[in-house]
């Protein structure tokens, strides 16, 4: 009888251990921005806030959609500028501002651009992707960012947090989930 009880207890503990390992730290959920024309998976319920920022002397009203898990921030900022040229110029300005905030050093950087046109319109899209390290509140942080200019729209897609708490799978899940309409 004791063997059965012990086996039952061990089995129960094993199942409890497996179930607790399955409880997600990240509660990924679909989010569709009602006004900024993007969809993404956020690791928790995001909050939305709009604030004015300075992009190389141009005041811009940026809407930020963000969530935080375990001290790591997952955010998408969006704004509409006056022209395609201003949107293109905003990419390096957004990168510089974020790097300055963390006293960051760029590990890798990639620039891409594409143009398309139809009989009725033409579209311009550029993106700048970076991975950088820096410090925030005296602690080392990792910044993974993608800055996109799509016609007059700009998007700032970032993850900022402790590198030891950010797996490549987590980074890829968020960054790859972002779809710009």
URMO-V982976 format. One record per residue. N is the residue number from 1. RES is the residue in one small letter. PHI is phi in radians with two decimals (* if undefined). BURIAL is + if it has 24 or more other ideal C-beta (glycine too) atoms within 12 Angstrom, else -. Layout:
# URMO-V982976
N_RES_PHI_BURIAL / N_RES_PHI_BURIAL
This chain:
# URMO-V982976
1_x_*_- / 2_x_-1.11_- / 3_x_-1.11_- / 4_x_-1.13_- / 5_x_-1.08_- / 6_x_-1.14_- / 7_x_-1.10_- / 8_x_-1.13_- / 9_x_-1.12_- / 10_x_-1.09_- / 11_x_-1.11_- / 12_x_-1.09_- / 13_x_-1.11_- / 14_x_-1.11_- / 15_x_-1.12_- / 16_x_-1.08_- / 17_x_-1.11_- / 18_x_-1.14_- / 19_x_-1.13_- / 20_x_-1.21_- / 21_x_-1.21_- / 22_x_-1.46_- / 23_x_-1.21_- / 24_x_-1.31_- / 25_x_-1.26_- / 26_x_-1.72_+ / 27_x_-1.80_- / 28_x_-1.03_- / 29_x_-2.49_- / 30_x_-1.20_- / 31_x_-2.35_+ / 32_x_-2.06_- / 33_x_-1.24_+ / 34_x_-1.25_- / 35_x_-2.19_- / 36_x_-1.80_+ / 37_x_1.06_+ / 38_x_-2.56_+ / 39_x_-2.23_- / 40_x_-2.85_+ / 41_x_-1.71_+ / 42_x_-1.88_+ / 43_x_-1.33_+ / 44_x_-2.81_- / 45_x_-1.10_- / 46_x_-1.42_+ / 47_x_-1.85_- / 48_x_-2.14_- / 49_x_-2.59_- / 50_x_-2.00_- / 51_x_-2.55_- / 52_x_-1.54_- / 53_x_-2.17_+ / 54_x_-1.93_- / 55_x_-1.95_+ / 56_x_0.91_- / 57_x_1.58_- / 58_x_-1.76_- / 59_x_-1.35_- / 60_x_-2.29_+ / 61_x_-1.55_- / 62_x_-1.81_+ / 63_x_-1.68_+ / 64_x_-1.85_+ / 65_x_-2.01_+ / 66_x_-2.58_+ / 67_x_-2.41_+ / 68_x_-2.27_- / 69_x_-2.34_+ / 70_x_0.95_- / 71_x_1.42_- / 72_x_-1.80_+ / 73_x_-1.81_+ / 74_x_-2.08_+ / 75_x_-2.52_+ / 76_x_-2.30_+ / 77_x_-1.85_+ / 78_x_-2.55_+ / 79_x_-2.76_+ / 80_x_-2.04_+ / 81_x_-1.81_+ / 82_x_-1.32_- / 83_x_-2.62_- / 84_x_-1.09_+ / 85_x_-1.10_- / 86_x_-1.13_+ / 87_x_-1.11_+ / 88_x_-1.08_+ / 89_x_-1.21_+ / 90_x_-1.26_+ / 91_x_-1.02_+ / 92_x_-1.15_+ / 93_x_-1.17_+ / 94_x_-1.14_+ / 95_x_-1.04_+ / 96_x_-1.06_- / 97_x_-1.09_+ / 98_x_-1.19_+ / 99_x_-1.11_+ / 100_x_-1.11_- / 101_x_-1.05_- / 102_x_-1.98_+ / 103_x_0.90_- / 104_x_-1.48_+ / 105_x_-2.14_- / 106_x_-1.30_- / 107_x_-1.51_- / 108_x_-2.60_- / 109_x_-2.61_- / 110_x_-2.50_- / 111_x_-2.00_- / 112_x_-2.47_- / 113_x_-2.59_- / 114_x_-2.67_- / 115_x_-2.25_- / 116_x_-2.49_- / 117_x_-2.58_- / 118_x_-2.13_- / 119_x_-1.11_- / 120_x_-1.86_- / 121_x_-2.76_- / 122_x_-2.22_- / 123_x_-2.29_- / 124_x_-2.11_+ / 125_x_-2.44_+ / 126_x_-2.29_+ / 127_x_-2.47_+ / 128_x_-2.26_+ / 129_x_-1.96_+ / 130_x_-2.40_+ / 131_x_-2.33_+ / 132_x_-2.47_+ / 133_x_-2.06_+ / 134_x_-2.97_+ / 135_x_-2.34_- / 136_x_-2.46_+ / 137_x_0.93_- / 138_x_1.35_- / 139_x_-1.95_- / 140_x_-1.20_- / 141_x_-2.35_+ / 142_x_-1.95_+ / 143_x_-2.06_+ / 144_x_-2.01_+ / 145_x_-2.45_+ / 146_x_-2.35_+ / 147_x_-2.00_+ / 148_x_-2.20_+ / 149_x_-1.95_+ / 150_x_-2.21_+ / 151_x_0.97_+ / 152_x_-1.58_+ / 153_x_-1.57_+ / 154_x_-2.15_+ / 155_x_-2.34_+ / 156_x_-2.15_+ / 157_x_-1.96_+ / 158_x_-2.41_+ / 159_x_-2.23_+ / 160_x_-2.36_+ / 161_x_3.08_+ / 162_x_-1.25_+ / 163_x_-1.03_+ / 164_x_-1.17_- / 165_x_-1.76_- / 166_x_-2.09_+ / 167_x_-1.42_- / 168_x_-1.07_- / 169_x_-1.07_- / 170_x_-1.13_+ / 171_x_-1.05_+ / 172_x_-1.12_- / 173_x_-1.01_+ / 174_x_-1.20_+ / 175_x_-1.09_+ / 176_x_-1.29_- / 177_x_-1.37_+ / 178_x_-1.27_+ / 179_x_-2.15_- / 180_x_-1.70_+ / 181_x_-1.42_-
